[in-house]
Amino acid sequence: MPGKDKSDLLQGTLDMLVLKVVAVEPLHGYAIAQRIGQISQALLHVPQGSLYPALHRLENKGWLAATWQQTDAGRDTKVYRLTAKGRRQLDDEVAEWARVSQGIQLILSTTE
């Protein structure tokens, strides 16, 4: 779309992206959003209004576990890490994403 600076996340991809980023290392919410933006070279932006409900949902499903830690500035922050159940879910979602994106690529590569 012309005039858009950043892409909206496709429906259903936020969970997969959060799980993938947290699989690399435990992070707090703001850092998760920052890392997604950084890795995507600022193509993807995760609004706080989407991120924090997703983090709670993933934690409730047992895909993430969280602990409270104190930052260097003395503030308490909730740090999320991937669970074994979350690792299995991530693997399933990545496989499904590959399958769907392959189908989309087949459609896009058809000649007119």
CYANA upper distance limits for C-alpha pairs under 8 A (distance plus 0.5 A):
  5 ASP  CA     43 LEU  CA      8.32
  6 LYS  CA     42 ALA  CA      7.51
  6 LYS  CA     43 LEU  CA      5.66
  6 LYS  CA     44 LEU  CA      6.30
  6 LYS  CA     45 HIS  CA      6.86
  7 SER  CA     43 LEU  CA      6.32
  7 SER  CA     44 LEU  CA      5.90
  7 SER  CA     45 HIS  CA      7.45
  8 ASP  CA     44 LEU  CA      7.20
  8 ASP  CA     45 HIS  CA      7.45
  9 LEU  CA     13 THR  CA      7.02
  9 LEU  CA     14 LEU  CA      7.22
  9 LEU  CA     44 LEU  CA      7.25
  9 LEU  CA     45 HIS  CA      8.05
  9 LEU  CA     46 VAL  CA      8.09
 10 LEU  CA     14 LEU  CA      8.20
 12 GLY  CA     16 MET  CA      8.20
 13 THR  CA     17 LEU  CA      6.71
 14 LEU  CA     18 VAL  CA      6.60
 14 LEU  CA     51 LEU  CA      8.44
 14 LEU  CA     54 ALA  CA      8.08
 15 ASP  CA     19 LEU  CA      6.59
 15 ASP  CA     54 ALA  CA      7.22
 15 ASP  CA     58 LEU  CA      7.89
 16 MET  CA     20 LYS  CA      6.58
 16 MET  CA     90 LEU  CA      6.59
 16 MET  CA     93 GLU  CA      6.78
 16 MET  CA     94 VAL  CA      7.73
 17 LEU  CA     21 VAL  CA      6.68
 17 LEU  CA     36 ILE  CA      7.82
 18 VAL  CA     22 VAL  CA      6.62
 18 VAL  CA     32 ILE  CA      7.33
 18 VAL  CA     36 ILE  CA      8.36
 19 LEU  CA     23 ALA  CA      6.48
 19 LEU  CA     63 TRP  CA      8.41
 19 LEU  CA     64 LEU  CA      8.31
 19 LEU  CA     82 LEU  CA      7.20
 19 LEU  CA     86 GLY  CA      7.53
 19 LEU  CA     87 ARG  CA      8.27
 19 LEU  CA     90 LEU  CA      6.67
 20 LYS  CA     24 VAL  CA      7.39
 20 LYS  CA     90 LEU  CA      7.32
 21 VAL  CA     25 GLU  CA      7.66
 21 VAL  CA     32 ILE  CA      7.23
 21 VAL  CA     35 ARG  CA      7.65
 21 VAL  CA     36 ILE  CA      7.59
 22 VAL  CA     26 PRO  CA      5.82
 22 VAL  CA     27 LEU  CA      6.76
 22 VAL  CA     32 ILE  CA      7.77
 22 VAL  CA     80 TYR  CA      7.44
 22 VAL  CA     81 ARG  CA      6.25
 22 VAL  CA     82 LEU  CA      6.46
 23 ALA  CA     81 ARG  CA      7.49
 23 ALA  CA     82 LEU  CA      6.04
 23 ALA  CA     87 ARG  CA      8.03
 25 GLU  CA     81 ARG  CA      7.48
 26 PRO  CA     79 VAL  CA      6.71
 26 PRO  CA     80 TYR  CA      5.82
 26 PRO  CA     81 ARG  CA      4.98
 26 PRO  CA     82 LEU  CA      7.88
 27 LEU  CA     31 ALA  CA      6.45
 27 LEU  CA     32 ILE  CA      6.58
 27 LEU  CA     79 VAL  CA      5.60
 27 LEU  CA     80 TYR  CA      5.93
 27 LEU  CA     81 ARG  CA      7.40
 28 HIS  CA     32 ILE  CA      6.77
 28 HIS  CA     77 THR  CA      7.10
 28 HIS  CA     78 LYS  CA      6.11
 28 HIS  CA     79 VAL  CA      4.73
 28 HIS  CA     80 TYR  CA      6.40
 29 GLY  CA     33 ALA  CA      7.04
 29 GLY  CA     51 LEU  CA      7.89
 29 GLY  CA     52 TYR  CA      7.54
 29 GLY  CA     55 LEU  CA      8.19
 29 GLY  CA     78 LYS  CA      7.88
 29 GLY  CA     79 VAL  CA      7.73
 29 GLY  CA     80 TYR  CA      8.14
 30 TYR  CA     34 GLN  CA      6.72
 30 TYR  CA     48 GLN  CA      8.47
 31 ALA  CA     35 ARG  CA      6.42
 32 ILE  CA     36 ILE  CA      6.77
 33 ALA  CA     37 GLY  CA      6.86
 33 ALA  CA     45 HIS  CA      7.71
 33 ALA  CA     46 VAL  CA      6.12
 33 ALA  CA     47 PRO  CA      8.21
 33 ALA  CA     48 GLN  CA      8.43
 33 ALA  CA     51 LEU  CA      7.86
 34 GLN  CA     38 GLN  CA      6.55
 35 ARG  CA     39 ILE  CA      6.44
 36 ILE  CA     40 SER  CA      6.51
 36 ILE  CA     44 LEU  CA      7.26
 36 ILE  CA     45 HIS  CA      7.76
 36 ILE  CA     46 VAL  CA      8.11
 37 GLY  CA     41 GLN  CA      6.60
 37 GLY  CA     42 ALA  CA      5.10
 37 GLY  CA     43 LEU  CA      7.16
 37 GLY  CA     44 LEU  CA      5.87
 37 GLY  CA     45 HIS  CA      6.15
 37 GLY  CA     46 VAL  CA      8.12
 38 GLN  CA     42 ALA  CA      6.29
 40 SER  CA     44 LEU  CA      6.42
 46 VAL  CA     50 SER  CA      7.17
 46 VAL  CA     51 LEU  CA      6.75
 47 PRO  CA     51 LEU  CA      6.65
 48 GLN  CA     52 TYR  CA      6.46
 49 GLY  CA     53 PRO  CA      7.52
 50 SER  CA     54 ALA  CA      6.82
 51 LEU  CA     55 LEU  CA      6.68
 52 TYR  CA     56 HIS  CA      6.78
 53 PRO  CA     57 ARG  CA      6.62
 54 ALA  CA     58 LEU  CA      6.55
 55 LEU  CA     59 GLU  CA      6.57
 55 LEU  CA     64 LEU  CA      8.28
 56 HIS  CA     60 ASN  CA      6.56
 57 ARG  CA     61 LYS  CA      6.75
 58 LEU  CA     62 GLY  CA      6.87
 58 LEU  CA     63 TRP  CA      5.82
 58 LEU  CA     64 LEU  CA      6.18
 59 GLU  CA     63 TRP  CA      6.26
 59 GLU  CA     64 LEU  CA      5.09
 59 GLU  CA     65 ALA  CA      6.30
 59 GLU  CA     66 ALA  CA      7.89
 60 ASN  CA     64 LEU  CA      8.43
 62 GLY  CA     83 THR  CA      7.58
 62 GLY  CA     85 LYS  CA      7.09
 62 GLY  CA     86 GLY  CA      7.35
 63 TRP  CA     82 LEU  CA      6.72
 63 TRP  CA     83 THR  CA      5.94
 63 TRP  CA     84 ALA  CA      7.92
 63 TRP  CA     85 LYS  CA      5.88
 63 TRP  CA     86 GLY  CA      4.11
 63 TRP  CA     87 ARG  CA      7.89
 63 TRP  CA     89 GLN  CA      7.83
 64 LEU  CA     80 TYR  CA      6.66
 64 LEU  CA     81 ARG  CA      6.04
 64 LEU  CA     82 LEU  CA      5.25
 64 LEU  CA     83 THR  CA      5.90
 64 LEU  CA     86 GLY  CA      6.66
 65 ALA  CA     80 TYR  CA      6.14
 65 ALA  CA     81 ARG  CA      5.93
 65 ALA  CA     82 LEU  CA      6.92
 65 ALA  CA     83 THR  CA      6.82
 66 ALA  CA     78 LYS  CA      6.64
 66 ALA  CA     79 VAL  CA      5.84
 66 ALA  CA     80 TYR  CA      4.90
 66 ALA  CA     81 ARG  CA      6.79
 67 THR  CA     78 LYS  CA      6.10
 67 THR  CA     79 VAL  CA      5.94
 67 THR  CA     80 TYR  CA      7.27
 68 TRP  CA     76 ASP  CA      6.79
 68 TRP  CA     77 THR  CA      6.02
 68 TRP  CA     78 LYS  CA      5.00
 68 TRP  CA     79 VAL  CA      6.63
 69 GLN  CA     76 ASP  CA      6.01
 69 GLN  CA     77 THR  CA      5.94
 69 GLN  CA     78 LYS  CA      6.80
 69 GLN  CA     79 VAL  CA      7.26
 70 GLN  CA     74 GLY  CA      6.14
 70 GLN  CA     75 ARG  CA      5.86
 70 GLN  CA     76 ASP  CA      4.88
 70 GLN  CA     77 THR  CA      6.62
 71 THR  CA     75 ARG  CA      5.78
 71 THR  CA     76 ASP  CA      6.72
 71 THR  CA     77 THR  CA      7.36
 82 LEU  CA     86 GLY  CA      6.09
 82 LEU  CA     87 ARG  CA      7.02
 83 THR  CA     87 ARG  CA      6.70
 84 ALA  CA     88 ARG  CA      6.97
 85 LYS  CA     89 GLN  CA      6.82
 86 GLY  CA     90 LEU  CA      6.50
 87 ARG  CA     91 ASP  CA      6.68
 88 ARG  CA     92 ASP  CA      6.74
 89 GLN  CA     93 GLU  CA      6.59
 90 LEU  CA     94 VAL  CA      6.54
 91 ASP  CA     95 ALA  CA      6.73
 92 ASP  CA     96 GLU  CA      6.72
 93 GLU  CA     97 TRP  CA      6.49
 94 VAL  CA     98 ALA  CA      6.67
 95 ALA  CA     99 ARG  CA      6.79
 96 GLU  CA    100 VAL  CA      6.66
 97 TRP  CA    101 SER  CA      6.41
 98 ALA  CA    102 GLN  CA      6.52
 99 ARG  CA    103 GLY  CA      6.97
100 VAL  CA    104 ILE  CA      6.79
101 SER  CA    105 GLN  CA      6.53
102 GLN  CA    106 LEU  CA      6.74
103 GLY  CA    107 ILE  CA      6.95
104 ILE  CA    108 LEU  CA      6.67
105 GLN  CA    109 SER  CA      6.53
106 LEU  CA    110 THR  CA      7.20
